[in-house]
Amino acid sequence: MLKNTRYYDPVNDFRRRIARRLMRMVFGSHGQPTSEPLPTKGIYRILVCHVSHSLGNTLLLTPLLSELEKIYPAAEIDILTRSPIADDVYGHFFNVQRIFRLPAHGVGHPLQFFGTLRRMRKIRYDLAIDADPLSQTGRLLMLLSNATYTLGFSSPKKHGEITHPVPLPTDMESKGRRPVYLLRHAMGRDVTADYPVPDIRLAALEREQGRAALMRSLAADGITSPGRGIIGIFANATGPKQLSETWWMRLITVLEAAHPEHRIVEILPHSGESMIGSRYPAYYSSDLRKLASVLSGLDVYISADCGIMHLACASDVPTMGIFTVTNAGEWGPYGPSRHVIAAQDKEPEEVARTIAAMPELGM
């Protein structure tokens, strides 16, 4: 049968075939692909490979960890990652045993890179998971593991034979839900059931200390009461997601008029500089868990799409994520009291009215 020349790219097809052969030569076979579901019994040592190191991507792996703890409550989970904040984010999951942290640039730190891989390879895993649907590096690292079962997405970007390849879903873009979908699909479970939300596993004492820090920030500006609630504003973002100080002040003006009984606190970016002219009480910390603790003390959090938005979600705060350019289906917050605020081509006053009408603000 002739190939459909409208969609067939012979050069890319040739490159993929060569890549697959090289993968088999270098890594061998990690078991023939099977249509049998992953077993629910006998899996006690799990490796999760996730090399992406941004704050958002690091936090969006936590729903998979929650799902693994639910399905395999007696298992130990090891994580192989490049994230510099992995210990702060993953280290408070009870089932997480080891975090193998690779250097951000392995070429520049070969001894650390190969030393970490050597420690990982000493462990015989029952299951290894490549959680990223796009990263070929994650697939390579998973294939280096000694695992009985290997699980990952199948796509033209992925090479290497694994036991449980899962087709990349076209109707599931969410970065937080996709790894959970991967596991559920491979186990034959219901992929439409509610999904775990990002979670940094704050302790009760951390939450208590975070609320106390917020009250001290208010008191420093002569405010002695939280009023009807504390609204946190993080007015920073990267690239085209960044909204101007004028844009934010127009939004806050409408918000204050609608909810004069609420207090506003600015959450400062890593630079420590106010993005809205130091007009409001502020909080700053370079410590991720302290910042998460303070976020947990807010009654509402508002920002553009950014890593701190995901941290707020993981801290269990009612979150209003303002999306102007990025794909909300892929990066948007999900779950109870987590809202995507579509702001493409909208004036800040209109965005403010949408937020002011949310039930979390008592309307």
C-alpha positions, -999 to 999 in steps of 0.1 A, spaced: 0 0 0 13 34 -9 19 59 20 -3 90 20 22 115 6 2 144 19 12 136 55 43 114 50 77 130 56 104 106 44 132 125 60 116 125 95 105 89 90 140 79 82 154 98 113 128 81 135 137 47 123 175 53 128 168 67 163 148 36 172 175 13 160 202 33 180 180 32 211 177 -6 208 215 -9 203 224 13 232 197 4 257 184 -29 245 148 -39 251 129 -31 283 102 -57 276 79 -61 247 49 -36 247 19 -53 261 -18 -45 262 -21 -60 297 -28 -34 324 -2 -26 350 -6 -49 380 -20 -35 413 0 -60 433 38 -66 436 49 -30 428 69 -16 458 98 3 442 88 31 418 110 55 399 95 87 384 117 104 357 109 141 352 137 163 341 119 196 336 132 220 363 109 251 362 88 259 393 55 252 375 66 219 360 80 207 393 47 214 411 26 199 383 42 165 389 27 163 424 -7 151 413 10 120 400 27 114 433 -7 117 451 -22 92 427 7 68 432 3 70 470 -34 62 465 -29 32 442 3 18 456 2 29 493 29 4 504 54 15 477 85 37 479 88 64 453 121 77 440 123 107 417 150 115 391 149 152 383 169 183 374 147 206 396 167 226 422 135 228 444 127 191 443 134 185 480 112 213 490 83 202 468 85 164 468 103 158 501 71 160 522 53 132 504 54 103 529 60 77 502 89 96 485 121 79 496 149 92 474 153 123 452 181 119 426 189 154 415 208 158 382 227 189 374 208 214 352 236 210 326 250 175 326 277 183 301 292 208 325 291 185 355 298 150 341 310 135 374 278 146 393 256 135 364 270 100 360 274 96 397 237 103 402 228 78 374 250 52 389 233 55 423 199 52 406 209 21 386 219 2 418 182 -1 426 159 -27 410 126 -10 403 93 -27 398 80 3 378 97 33 361 76 61 348 85 87 321 60 114 331 67 139 304 49 135 270 76 154 250 110 150 267 133 124 250 158 129 278 132 116 303 127 85 281 165 79 279 169 82 317 140 58 323 155 33 299 187 34 319 168 22 350 166 -14 361 128 -17 360 105 -46 354 77 -24 340 83 8 321 55 34 315 54 64 293 35 82 265 40 71 229 44 98 203 67 106 173 90 124 198 95 94 219 119 66 211 128 34 230 108 2 236 88 1 269 63 -23 283 34 1 287 33 28 260 2 50 263 -11 71 233 -9 108 239 -45 120 245 -57 148 222 -84 159 246 -62 161 277 -38 191 276 -34 198 313 2 195 325 -10 184 359 -36 159 348 -16 142 320 8 122 342 -22 109 362 -40 101 330 -9 81 319 -10 59 350 -48 54 350 -49 45 313 -21 19 318 -40 4 347 -74 3 330 -88 28 355 -114 55 349 -97 84 333 -127 107 338 -127 106 376 -117 136 396 -79 144 393 -57 152 423 -46 189 424 -10 201 429 0 198 465 32 208 484 20 190 515 22 219 540 20 209 577 -5 226 601 23 244 618 36 259 584 1 271 577 -2 287 611 31 304 608 22 317 573 -10 333 585 9 349 614 35 363 589 6 378 569 -8 395 600 26 410 608 28 424 573 -6 441 577 4 454 612 35 469 598 12 492 577 -10 499 607 -37 474 597 -48 454 628 -75 433 613 -78 410 583 -113 424 576 -134 401 555 -104 384 540 -69 389 527 -63 391 489 -28 384 477 -16 400 445 14 388 426 20 413 398 50 397 382 53 372 353 77 364 325 78 377 289 45 385 273 26 373 303 38 404 323 11 430 329 20 466 335 18 485 369 -10 506 353 -29 475 343 -28 461 378 -38 494 395 -68 497 372 -78 461 382 -72 467 420 -92 500 419 -123 481 408 -116 453 431 -113 476 461 -145 494 452 -164 461 450 -148 447 482 -137 475 505 -138 452 535 -110 430 522 -73 437 527 -47 435 499 -12 422 503 14 422 476 35 391 472 69 403 460 89 386 433 123 371 437 139 405 430 123 418 462 109 449 443 73 459 444 55 457 410 27 481 420 46 510 435 48 498 472 12 509 477 1 480 499 15 458 526 39 433 512 56 399 519 89 386 506 107 353 510 133 335 489 124 303 508 99 283 488 81 266 517 79 298 537 64 315 507 39 287 503 30 289 540 22 326 536 2 319 504 -18 293 523 -29 321 548 -45 341 520 -82 340 514 -78 347 477 -47 348 454 -46 367 421 -19 367 394 -11 361 358 -1 326 347 33 320 364 51 296 387 38 313 419 3 308 406 10 270 406 25 274 441 -7 290 453 -27 262 439 -4 237 456 -8 256 489 -46 251 487 -55 288 482 -86 299 462 -67 310 430 -76 334 402 -51 328 373 -53 355 347 -45 342 312 -37 366 284 -14 347 260 -7 312 273 -28 281 267 -52 278 298 -61 243 288 -24 233 293 -13 255 321 -45 266 338 -54 258 375 -80 232 380 -100 218 410 -122 234 436 -118 272 440 -91 273 413 -102 295 384 -89 304 350 -97 341 343 -97 345 305 -83 380 298 -73 380 262 -83 414 247 -101 424 279 -97 456 298 -85 452 334 -118 466 348 -137 438 331 -113 412 345 -117 428 379 -155 425 378 -152 389 368 -129 382 399 -151 403 422 -181 382 414 -164 349 423 -180 331 453 -146 330 471 -149 368 476 -183 365 493 -206 377 466 
